[in-house]
Amino acid sequence: MTDRERVLLERGFVLHHRPFRNTSQLLECLTSDHGRVGLVANGSRRAGKGQRAYLQPFAPLRLSWTRRGELGRLTQVEPEAAGLALRGQRLLAGYYINELVMRLTARSDPNSDVFECYRNCLSALAGSAALARTVRLFELSLLRALGYGFDLDRDASTGEPLQPERRYVFELEHGPKAAVDSSDGAAYWGRELMSIHSRLLDDRDSLRAAKRLLGRVLGAYLGQRPLKTRAVLEDIVELGLDH
């Protein structure tokens, strides 16, 4: 961009921050109207600088910046609401969804659907919603918001509705197809795929199936470098850590 961009008090969240030069921070923020933006918060690490207290993950903010080029300069930050108190496994899940958004989005690519599904997921994590189900629903919603969604209600070969008691394999480019060998360990029950499709996910089997299927789909888009936080979250469903 050649003109200087000026944005005033846009809704946003800090996804990641790290030290920059002597007293500043480099922020990656998800915003409602400008997508993911990289911002320099000049002097925000100085002792007594009130700005630093606001620039934390999971806090709804109002952000102002100027930008010419890829990196902008933060000019103002205000809390929009109190920061969301995430603890234990819910805090870890919060860092996971932050990392997922960082890896699957590009800077300066506006997508209000991504912002809304992120904001809704944080609200669910801060509430009493079941943790594993919340994470799986976010993965499904994020993929759809990014244009990577898929349908699981019909056999991709025949167009027939899935049968609950039939086994299916999932092909990334096509969708579910009836399994040739019903004992195939990589196959899914039709009822599991139907639960994922309807976003019901109200039993352990469908949650396990969703975790397996979504891990495969996300892996195709993330490439060879795995998510750091996903490895730590691997046992959420198996251990029943929904608190």
Order of alpha helices (4+ residues) and beta strands (2+ residues): beta-beta-beta-alpha-beta-beta-alpha-alpha-alpha-beta-beta-beta-alpha-alpha-alpha-alpha
